[in-house]
Amino acid sequence: MAVFSRRRSEATPLEGVDVVLADLDGVVYAGAGALPWAVESLSALGERRLGFITNNASRTDATVAAHLRELGLSAQPSDVVTSPQAATRLLRTRVEPGATILVVGGEGLVVELEKAGYVVTRSAEDSPAAVVQGFSPDVGWKHLAEAAFALKTPEDKGGIPWIATNTDWTIPQARGIAPGNGTLVSAVHTAVGRLATVAGKPETPIFDEAVARFGAQHPLFIGDRLDTDILGACRAGIASAIVLTGIDRPKHILAAPAGSQPTYILGDLRELSEPYPAAVTRDGVTEVRGARVRIDGPDVTILAEGERPIDLLRAGAAAIWGTGRAIFGFRVPERLYADPFHRP
């Protein structure tokens, strides 16, 4: 997927973009605090509309917007597209409003379901019509057990639907990387042997909602994970940028399979407004602003590191992706996936 060479070297990632859609955890903040340069960079978008897409189901759109305003961003609840909203929209196609729904999760999920006319319960004994599961730091064994009790019968044998807001394995926090909703969904899956239907990233409904809500013609999505953010944007046909302030690291980017390769690789959000260099490949050598990487059979060789680590990573990624081969077929020098970039 030779995405780099399609842009002029003097163009920034923002050129031609009318709406910037940003993930939150690992892009804007980690825990309660803003990530370095995130607020300043997103506040400098000019006339472009700024929206937010989050898989985190623990908070309402109003709570998220209030948090963003505290950090210095101008945000209203309508600017925030959440996975509970996507899950509720998906639930409507399966269960009529008015039904009782067993919720595993926090306020963000409860508010959206009640707003849509559903009755929320925490007990399988209330004969729920479906289980909807989302992340909350307060979810414990008892909540997961109730979900397992409600889901004991497979859906194809008369059991009820099971919808997960998302299956992110991890979530960035101020103290480090913590287990995400995917680990909790997996616990229920292990108990009942069923798979949940996923509403949030990397599935497309949450992106479709954002594009429609903001009237986007040429959106750019910014995320920190390949398996949810970038894969989802690619599925939705949206240009994407991965920023190295969250979960995925240089070694993950180099190994990104087709369909999960971002349009842009950013060290931090300041680079949104910087000219994005084209990757030029000649005679097996890929160059990005003086960083040069050669592919010779199974060997990846650094010929020149260039002046910035981000350009070396961009060159390495373009070179490896351009072969169409999986990363395990290469011998990659450790220097290529060095990680001097900020992370929580």
C-alpha positions in Angstrom: 0.0 0.0 0.0 2.1 2.9 -1.3 0.2 5.7 0.4 3.2 8.0 1.0 4.1 8.7 -2.6 0.6 10.0 -3.4 1.1 13.2 -1.5 3.3 16.1 -2.5 6.2 16.6 -0.2 5.2 20.1 0.7 1.6 19.1 1.8 0.7 18.8 5.4 -1.6 15.9 6.6 -4.3 18.6 7.0 -4.3 19.7 3.4 -7.8 19.3 1.8 -9.3 18.0 5.1 -12.6 19.5 6.2 -13.1 17.5 9.4 -10.5 16.1 11.8 -11.8 13.1 13.8 -9.6 12.3 16.8 -9.6 9.3 19.1 -9.2 10.3 22.8 -7.3 7.8 24.9 -3.6 7.9 23.8 -4.3 10.8 21.3 -5.7 13.7 23.3 -5.1 12.4 26.9 -3.9 9.5 29.0 -6.0 9.3 32.1 -7.1 12.8 33.3 -4.2 14.7 31.8 -3.6 16.0 28.3 -0.8 14.5 26.3 2.0 16.9 25.3 1.2 19.2 22.4 -2.2 17.6 21.8 -4.5 20.4 22.9 -2.4 23.1 21.3 -2.2 21.2 18.0 -6.0 20.4 17.9 -6.8 24.0 18.8 -4.9 25.2 15.7 -7.0 23.6 13.0 -8.4 26.8 11.6 -11.8 26.4 9.9 -11.7 22.7 10.0 -14.4 21.0 12.2 -13.0 18.9 15.1 -14.9 15.8 16.3 -14.0 13.0 18.6 -14.5 9.2 18.4 -14.0 7.1 21.4 -14.4 3.4 22.2 -14.3 4.1 25.9 -17.8 3.4 27.1 -17.4 4.4 30.8 -18.4 8.1 30.3 -21.2 10.0 28.6 -20.6 12.4 25.7 -21.4 15.3 28.0 -18.8 14.1 30.6 -16.2 13.7 27.9 -16.9 17.1 26.4 -16.6 18.7 29.9 -13.2 16.9 30.3 -12.0 18.2 27.0 -13.1 21.8 27.9 -11.1 21.5 31.2 -8.1 20.6 29.1 -8.6 23.7 26.9 -10.4 22.4 23.9 -13.7 23.8 22.8 -16.0 20.8 22.8 -19.7 20.1 23.2 -21.5 16.8 23.7 -22.5 16.7 20.0 -18.8 16.8 19.1 -18.3 13.4 20.8 -19.2 10.1 19.1 -19.1 7.3 21.6 -19.1 3.5 21.3 -22.2 3.3 23.6 -24.0 5.4 20.9 -22.9 3.0 18.3 -23.9 0.0 20.4 -27.4 1.5 21.1 -27.8 2.1 17.4 -26.9 -1.5 16.7 -29.2 -2.8 19.5 -32.2 -1.1 17.9 -31.8 -3.4 14.9 -32.0 -6.4 17.1 -34.3 -5.4 20.1 -37.2 -3.0 20.2 -36.9 0.0 22.7 -38.8 -0.7 25.9 -37.1 -4.1 26.4 -35.0 -4.8 29.5 -31.2 -4.9 28.8 -28.5 -6.3 31.0 -25.7 -3.8 31.1 -22.1 -4.6 32.0 -20.4 -1.1 32.1 -20.7 2.4 33.4 -22.7 5.6 33.1 -21.9 6.2 29.5 -23.6 3.0 28.5 -26.6 3.3 30.9 -27.4 6.9 29.8 -27.4 6.0 26.1 -29.6 3.0 26.5 -32.1 4.8 28.8 -32.2 7.7 26.4 -33.2 5.3 23.6 -36.0 3.9 25.7 -34.6 0.7 27.1 -34.9 -0.5 30.7 -31.5 -1.2 32.3 -30.8 -4.1 34.7 -27.7 -5.6 36.3 -29.2 -9.0 36.9 -29.8 -12.0 34.7 -32.8 -12.9 36.8 -34.7 -10.0 35.2 -34.9 -12.0 31.9 -33.1 -9.4 29.8 -33.7 -9.3 26.0 -30.0 -8.6 25.4 -26.6 -8.0 27.1 -24.6 -4.9 26.2 -21.1 -4.8 27.6 -18.8 -1.8 27.8 -15.7 -0.7 29.7 -15.9 0.7 33.2 -13.2 0.6 35.9 -15.8 -0.6 38.3 -16.7 -3.7 36.4 -15.9 -6.8 38.5 -16.5 -10.5 38.7 -20.1 -10.2 39.7 -21.0 -8.2 36.7 -19.2 -10.6 34.3 -20.9 -13.5 36.0 -24.4 -12.0 35.5 -23.5 -11.5 31.8 -22.4 -15.2 31.6 -25.6 -16.4 33.3 -27.7 -14.4 30.8 -25.8 -15.6 27.8 -25.6 -19.3 28.7 -27.8 -20.3 25.7 -26.3 -19.7 22.2 -28.2 -17.2 20.1 -28.8 -19.7 17.3 -30.5 -21.9 19.8 -32.8 -19.2 21.2 -30.4 -17.2 23.3 -30.3 -13.4 23.5 -28.0 -11.0 21.6 -24.7 -9.9 23.1 -23.3 -6.6 21.9 -19.9 -5.2 23.0 -19.1 -1.5 22.7 -15.6 -2.4 21.7 -12.9 -5.0 22.2 -9.8 -2.9 22.8 -7.4 -5.1 24.7 -5.7 -2.2 26.5 -6.4 1.4 27.6 -3.7 4.1 28.2 -3.8 5.5 31.7 -1.6 8.1 33.5 0.3 5.4 35.3 0.7 3.1 32.2 -1.2 0.7 30.1 -4.2 -1.1 31.7 -6.5 -3.9 30.6 -9.3 -2.6 28.3 -12.8 -3.8 27.5 -11.5 -6.6 25.2 -10.1 -8.4 28.2 -13.5 -8.2 30.0 -15.4 -9.4 26.9 -12.9 -12.2 26.6 -13.6 -13.3 30.1 -17.3 -13.7 29.4 -16.5 -15.4 26.0 -14.3 -17.9 27.8 -17.2 -18.7 30.2 -20.0 -19.1 27.6 -18.2 -20.0 24.4 -20.0 -17.2 22.4 -18.7 -14.2 20.5 -20.0 -10.7 21.0 -21.2 -8.5 18.1 -18.9 -5.4 18.2 -20.3 -1.9 17.7 -17.3 0.4 18.0 -13.9 0.6 16.3 -12.7 -1.2 14.2 -16.3 -1.8 12.9 -17.6 0.9 10.6 -20.9 2.1 12.2 -19.1 4.4 14.6 -17.2 6.0 11.7 -20.3 6.2 9.6 -22.1 8.1 12.4 -19.2 10.5 12.8 -19.0 11.3 9.0 -22.8 11.8 8.9 -23.0 13.9 12.0 -20.2 16.3 11.0 -21.1 16.3 7.3 -17.5 15.3 6.4 -16.5 15.2 2.8 -12.7 14.7 3.3 -12.2 13.6 6.9 -8.9 12.7 8.6 -9.0 10.3 11.5 -6.2 10.3 14.1 -5.7 7.2 16.4 -3.0 5.4 18.4 -3.9 1.8 17.6 -3.6 -0.1 14.4 -6.0 -2.9 15.3 -9.0 -0.7 16.1 -8.3 2.9 15.0 -6.5 2.5 11.7 -8.2 -0.7 10.7 -11.5 0.9 11.3 -10.7 4.0 9.3 -9.4 1.9 6.4 -12.6 -0.1 6.4 -14.6 3.1 6.4 -12.5 4.6 3.6 -11.2 7.4 5.7 -7.6 8.8 5.5 -5.8 8.1 8.8 -2.9 9.1 10.9 -1.3 7.1 13.7 0.3 9.1 16.5 3.0 7.6 18.7 1.7 8.9 22.0 -0.5 5.9 22.9 -0.5 2.2 22.5 1.2 1.1 19.3 4.9 1.5 18.9 7.3 1.7 15.9 7.7 -2.1 15.8 3.9 -2.5 15.5 3.8 0.1 12.6 6.6 -1.7 10.7 4.5 -4.9 11.0 1.2 -3.3 10.0 -0.6 -5.6 7.5 -2.4 -4.3 4.4 -5.7 -2.9 5.6 -4.2 -1.5 8.8 -1.6 0.8 7.3 -2.1 4.5 8.1 -1.9 7.3 5.6 0.4 9.2 7.9 2.8 8.4 10.8 3.2 11.1 13.4 5.5 11.3 16.4 3.1 13.7 18.1 0.2 16.0 17.0 2.5 19.0 16.2 3.3 17.1 13.0 -0.3 17.6 11.7 0.7 21.1 10.6 4.2 20.2 9.3 4.9 19.4 5.7 4.7 15.6 5.3 7.5 14.2 3.3 7.0 11.8 0.4 8.7 8.4 0.5 10.6 7.9 -2.7 11.8 4.4 -3.7 14.5 3.8 -6.4 16.5 0.7 -7.0 15.3 -1.0 -3.8 16.1 2.1 -1.6 13.4 4.1 0.1 14.2 7.6 1.2 12.3 10.0 3.4 14.1 13.4 4.1 17.6 11.9 4.1 16.6 8.7 6.0 17.3 5.8 3.6 16.4 2.1 4.0 17.2 -0.7 1.5 15.3 -4.0 1.1 17.6 -6.8 -0.2 15.7 -10.1 0.0 15.1 -10.8 3.6 17.4 -8.1 4.8 16.3 -4.6 5.8 19.3 -2.3 5.9 19.6 1.3 7.2 21.8 3.2 4.8 21.2 6.6 6.5 19.3 7.5 9.6 18.4 11.1 8.6 18.0 13.9 11.0 14.7 12.8 12.7 13.7 9.4 14.1 10.2 9.8 12.7 11.6 10.0 9.1 13.6 6.8 9.6 10.4 5.0 10.8 8.5 6.4 7.8 11.1 5.2 5.4 11.3 1.8 7.0 7.5 1.4 7.0 7.2 2.5 3.4 9.9 0.1 2.3 8.5 -2.9 4.1 4.9 -2.2 3.2 5.8 -1.7 -0.4 7.0 -5.3 -0.7 3.6 -6.6 0.3 5.4 -9.2 2.5 4.8 -9.9 6.2 7.3 -8.6 8.7 8.3 -12.0 9.9 9.9 -12.6 6.5 12.5 -9.9 7.2 15.6 -9.4 9.3 15.0 -5.9 10.7 17.8 -4.0 12.5 16.9 -3.0 16.1 17.7 0.6 15.3 14.7 0.8 12.9 12.2 0.2 15.6 13.9 2.2 18.3 11.3 4.1 20.4 12.3 7.7 21.4 8.7 8.8 21.1 6.5 10.0 24.0 4.0 7.5 25.5 2.0 7.5 28.7 
